[in-house]
Structure formats: structure tokens, C-alpha cells
């Protein structure tokens, strides 16, 4: 039976949000939380960029060590053979990324006003096929079973690409070896009815899933993402929904991860009719959402679904009376489903001893002991140095989960800081 999967793009599209930023260690933590939530795949970034390489290597090592659960890690590249070759060369040797998404624009708007005569429709398909071929060859050199590899092809501005050319492009991607085609509503102009119909038609014609990638310029990214996924299911194909934590992303943002998860779990006519194909654990949702607001420096609106401070607050007389009698009178789901509110060490009031960029060993030991965090024999100096470096990178006091990850996987995290730390 076809099912819905989630591919989170916080570490690629989300970190491109204007007027914000996230350290490489913060990107590692996003993968940690995605793994705890049970998300299927994380688009971790740009493996061909020099400043991403240490981070990618650290994430691969952490993944191998089990820090991210069953989370699959994928890299994003332009569908340009040279970019893809650079990525697979950096990650070659059998321990590199085994999942890629390759992106190129497909609409007449982009052909005329972005490529400006450099590429036409035929050339776009030719370039995409060549990029997929390079990725396949690189994955072949990396080894592993074919089922452990995947290549997705992205039709940027797919929502403004006409049906005929979109089908031609998608068929060429499938024939070249792509396992999914990503339909990008790049300017956020699609609508739920239209996108469901287009997904059902396209997925039926190409015989592989069409992946949703929706922006929120009209406030409909979540509705469009869920509707597109239902179109895949209508066609008998698995569905893949792209998301970002707290709906961050370029301009008005991307489809919010938690809202999509909640819609597929509790939405009328949806939650009782679809299967989420991943072992999702919503008890990590509140922890992730509030950590992300802290790490990105973007407080959540009070009414944000699930994790906003007013999401379960009642004041008006009728509502308060009804909620006191039975929370189900005015709540669709119980707030306990989303897990506990964090009470991190760094947020304690009054007299408190912290550990961080300029801290010493006494404070470091005091905090770890207080949190019940143990450090493996012989690793204390490495963990202490990592606490200082990670706090320096984030520019903020470290959250409890960050300290736990550092203490649990210091040798893998040391790969984030080549030339400053040795993991051995």
C-alpha cells in the first residue's frame, strides 16, 4: 500500500533563509532531531562546497555511529555534471553520501529570464541526464547495494512548467536513473486542487513518486504539500513531502514539518486514510521546534501549530468551560503527544554555573554531572574542547541535547573542526 514519507530540507533550503543563520554544529543538531522524530531523509546541504565538506564528513560518521537513527542523508547539487562530479569526488571511497537531489529550472519563465538563451528545453533535459549519469557512476564507485542509493531530480519552478514538457522532463529523469522527481512550487503560487490533480496525472504517467516542494508565499505550503502527496497516493505511488522545521525558508518559508506531520496524522479525511511510512515519534516535536527557534534566533508566533505558546491556551468563557470539562471539546489532539517542554540547564534562573566557549574544567564537570552526562574514559579533554568550539560556533549557550550529543560522539564531531581537533 502506498505511503507518505518526509524529506526535510531545513539544512539546505531552510538555512538559505535571509537574515538568519545556523552554525555547522547547529545543522548537525537538526539531523539529530530529525532522526529522533523518525523522518525518513534529511537534505543535509551542499557536498561540493569547500566549507560544507567537514560538516558532511562529520554527519556521515555520526550516521554510521547511529547518532541519527535510521535517517538517510542526502546532498543537493545543481544538475550540472561538474558540480555533481565535484560532490561525488569529495565523498568517494565507499563512505560518502548515497543519496542526491539534482536541481534544474524547467519553466519557460526561467528559460527566458534566468538562462537567457544559454539553455533551451532540449538542453535542460540533456544537462539533467548528464548530471544523473555522473551521479550514478559516482554512487557505483562508492559501493553498496543499489537499493542503498537514490537520485532525485528537481524540476525547479515545476508549478509554472506546462504539463507536456514536465512529463517529457520527468520521463527523461526516470530513464536516466532517477527514483523520484521533485515538483517545486518555487514561487508558492500553487493551490491544493490543482497540485493534487497534477501530481496524480504525472505520477501515473511516469510510474515513480513525485515529491512535493512547496513554498508559502500564499500561506498554502502545508495544504499544497499534503494535497500533492494525496495525488501521488491517487496514482498508486508513495509520496514524499519536503519540509522545514518551523516553516523556515526563503521569502515566506517552506512547508512546516510539524504541521505536515499533524495534518497526515489528524486531518479529517487524511489521518484516517493515509499511512505514514516512517516510524514517526511526535514526542520529540516540541523539543525540536523550540530548540530551532532558539538556534535560528527566530521566535515562534504564539499561534504556531503544535508548539506555539498559545497552541493549547484557552481564555474565553465558552472555550475555557468546554476545555475544563473535556479537552476534546476544543482541542484536536492532546499537547502531551508533542513531548515535554524543555527545561535546559542554560535557561535556569538565579545562581547557576554554565559551561561554554570561555568556561573551565570545573564548570564543565559541574554541568555534565548535573545533567547526568557521562564521558567515556580518555575522552574528557576532547569533549571539553568540543564544548568550547561548538559554543563558539553557535554564539549561544549550548542546550542539553547539544551537550549530550557532544559527550556521546566526540570523535565523530571532531571532524567538524579539521586542523583544530584530532578525532583519534
N, C-alpha and C positions, 0 to 999 in steps of 0.2 A: 504493500500500500504506500503511495507517495506520501512524503512527509516534509515538514518545514525545517530548515536549518538556518543558523545565524552566522554570518561572516562579518565581524566587527572591523571597521576601518578607522577607529579612533587614532591609531598610531600612524596613519597615513593621511587621510583626508581631515581628520579631527585636528591634528597638530598643525595643519595649514591655516587654522583659524586666525584671522587678523587680530592684532592687539592682544595676543596671548602667547603662551609658550609652555613647553614641557621639557624637562631635562631628559637625557637618555635613561637615567635611572627611573624617572617617572614613567617613561614608556615601558620599561621592564615591569613596573608595578601594574600597568594596565593589563599586560599579558597575564600576570599573576591573578588578578581579579577575574579576568575573562575565563581563565582555567577553572577557578573556583565556582563561577556561575554555571559552567558547563557549556559555554559557547563552543561551536564546532571549530571555528577558524579565526585567526587574527591576521589582518594585513599589517605586518609589523613595520613597514617602511620601505625605504629605497636602497636596495642592496648594492647599487652601483655607485652611491655617493661615498666619498672617502670618509666623511665624518660619521656615517652610519655603520661602517664596517665593524668597528669594535663592538658596538651595540648588537649588531646582528649576530656576531660570533658568540657573544655572551648569552643571548637569548637561545641560540641553538644548543649551547652547552647546558643551560638551565632546563631546556625542554628535555634533553637527553637524561638529565638527572631527576626528572619527574616534578620539577617545581611548578609546571603549568598544567599538570594533569594530562588529559588527552587532547589539549588544544593543538590544532595544526597551525603552523607558522607559514605565512606566505609573503612574498615580496612583490612590489609594484614596479613596473617599468613602462616607459613609453614603448609602443610596439615598433621599435626601431632596432634593427638587428645589432647595431653597435652597442646600444645600451644593454640589450639582453646579454650579449657576449661578455660585456664587462661584468655584469652581475653574476653570471654562471662561472666565470673565470675566478672571481673573488671567492665564490663559495664552493669551488670544485674540491675534489678529493674524497667524496663519499660522506662528508659530514655537513654539507651545505643545505640550503633551502631546497625543498622538494615540491614546493607549490608556488606558482607565479600567476600574476594577473598582468596582462599586457594591454595597453590602452592606446586607442587612436580615435580621432574625431571622424564622424560619419555623416553629419548633416550637410545639406547644401549651404547653410549659413556659414558653417566652419570652413567648408571647402573654398567658398568665395572670399571670406573675410578674415580667416585665420591662415590658411595655407596660401592664399593669394596667387594661385596659378602654379605653385610648386607641386601639388598633388591634385589629381582628379579622382573620380570614383574608382576607376580601374587601378590606379597607382596606390590608392589606400588599401585595397584588398591585397595587392601584390606585396606591399610593405608589411602588412599584418601577417600574411602567410610566411614570409621570410623570417619574421621575428619568432613566430611559433616554431618554425623549423629549428632555429638556433636554440630555443629553449628546450625542445625535445632532445636535441643532440647533447646539450649540456646535462640534462637530467639523466640521460643514458650513461654518460661518463661518470656521473656521481654514484651510480649503482642503486641497488634496492629494487624491490619488486615493482612492476609497472603500476599496480594498484596504490602504491605509496606516493605516486606523483600526480599532479594535476596542473593543468594550464587553463586559466580563464582568459577570455578575450573580451575587452571592454569596448562597447560602442558609445564613445563619449557623444553626448547630445543625441542619444538614441530616440528620445521623445520627439525631436524635431526631424528625424530621419524618416523618409517615406517608406511605406510597407515593402515595396518591391525591392528597393536597394538594401533595406535592413535584412530582408530574407536572404538576398544574394550574399551579403557580408557574413551573416551567421552560418549559412551553409558552407562557405569557404573556410570559416574558422573551424567548424566541426571536421571537415575533410582534412584539414591540416593537422588536427590532433587535439583541438580544444575540447574540454569536458563540460564547459559552461560558457554561455555568452552573457555578459553583463550589460543590461539596458540602463543607461544613465539618463535620468531626468536632470540634466546638468543645470538647467536654469529654474527648476522647480515649478514648471508650468502644467504638469500633467494633472489628470483628475481620476478618481477611483474607478468610475465606469469605463473610461477609455483605456486605462492601463490594464485592467483585468482582461478586456477583450483583446488587446494587442498581445498580451502575454500568452493567452490561451491559443491564439492563432499562430504565433511564432513558435512556441514550444511544441505544438502539434506538428508543425511543418519540419522542424529540424531534429526532433527526437532527442533533445538534450535540454537540461534546465536553462531557463532564462532567469538571470539573477537581478534582483531589484537594487537600484542605487538611486535613492530619491533625496532631493534637496527640498528645503522647507520654505521657499520664497512665498508660497501662498498659504503656509500653515497646514499643508496636507501631506507632509512627507510620510508620517506614520500610516495614515489612511491609504495613501498610494502604495506604500511598501506591502502592506497586508493584502490589498486588492491585487497587486501584481502577483504575489505569491499564490493567491487563490486561483489566478489564471493558470499558473503552472499546474496546480493540482487538477484543474478542469481538464488539462491536456494529458493527465496521467503521468506528469513528471514531478520529481522532487522540486522543492522551492528553496531558494537561497535569498535571504534578506540581508542587505548591508545596513549596518547601524553605527552610531557613535554614542558613547556614554554621555548622558545629559543632553543629547541632541546637538552637541557642538559641531562645528564645521564651517566651511566658507559661507560668507554672507549670513543668511538666516539659519544656517545649520543643516544637519542631516537628520535622518530618521532616528529618533531616540531609542536606544537599546531597550530600556526597561519598558517603555510604552509599547513597543512591538511585542515584547515577551508577554506583557499583561494582556494585550489585545488577543494574542493567539491562545492565551490560557482562559480568559474570562469574557471575551467579547461575545455578545449574543449572536448566535448563528455561526460563530467561528470556533470558540473554545471547545464546544462540544462536537465539532465536526472535523477538526484537523488534528494531526499528530505532530508534535514537536519531536524531531528525530534525534535530539541530543538530550543527555541526562541533566536538564536544567535544574539548578538549585537556587531558587529565588531568595533564600535566606542570606545570600551574600549581596543582594541588590542594594540595600540601604547603605551598607558599609562602602561599597564601590562608588555609589553616587555621591555620597558626602565626601569621601576621600578625593574624588575627581574635582569637585567644586573647590576644595582646599588646594589641590595641587595645581590646577589651572588658574586659580585666582578668580574664578567666576562663580559667585554665589548663586544658588538655585532660586528661581522665583518661588514665592511661598506656595503657589498653587500647582507646582510641578507634580505631575502624576507619580504617585507612589512614595516619593521621597521628599517632596516639598514640606515645609514645616506646617502648612495648613492642610495637607492632603487628607488628614483624618481629624481635623478640628471642627467642632460644632459650637455655634453660639446662639443662633436664632431660636426662639422658644419652641417652635414646632419641631425643628430638626433636633435640638438638644433633647427634648422629651422623647422623641422617637428613638434616638440613638441610645438613650439610657435604658429604654425598655428592651431593645434588641438592636445591636449594632447593624444587623442586616436590613433594618428599615431604611438606612441612608448610606450604607457602605456596600460596594460591590464585592470587595474582598477584605480580609482581615489584615490589619497592618502587621501582625506577627509573622505573616508569610514572608515579609521582606527582611526579616532578621532584626537584630537588636541595634539600637543607636550606639555608635562608637563612643567610648569614654577614654580617649587616648591619654597617655602619660603627659605629653607635652601641653595638653589643654587643662591640666589641673590648676585649680585656683590656690592662692595663698603660697605658703612656703613650699618650694619644690626644687629639686636638683635635676637638671637636664643633662643630656649628652648631645654633642653636635660637633660642628666644624672646629670650634676652639676649646672643646671640652678636654678634660684629662681622664686618666685611667680611673680615678676614684669615682667620678660622676658616671662614667661609662659602666663600671661594675655595679654601682648602686641602681641604675635604671634597669639594666638587664636582670639583676637579681629580683628587683621589684616586680618585673613582668614575668618572672619565671622562665626566662630565656637562658638556655644552656648553650655553651660554646664547646665545640669538640676540642679535645686535648691538642695542644700545639697550635691552635688557630686564633688565640686571643689577639695577638698583635695584628694579624691580618684583618680580623673583624673590626678592631678598633680603628685601624686606618681607613677601612671602607666606610665606617660611620662618619668619619671626618670628611672624606671625599664626597660621599653621597649627600651629606648635609650642605656641603659647599656647592654642589651641582644644583640642588633644588632651591637653595636660598631660603629654606624654611626648616623648622624643627621636624625631625623625622617622626612619622606616625608609627604606631605599634607594629602594624603589619610590615612596614618597611624594615624595622629593626629585626623582626623575626625572619624575614627573607634573607637579610644580610648575614645573620648568625647561622642560618641553615645552609646557605650555599655560597660561602665566601670565595672559594676557588673559582667558581663559575663567574661570579660577579666581578672578580678581579680583572676579567677580560675586558671590562668596560674602560679600564684605565691602563692601556698599554704604555710601558715605559715608566709608569709610576708605581705599579704593583706587579709582583710576580705571583701567578696562581699556583706555582709549585714551591 
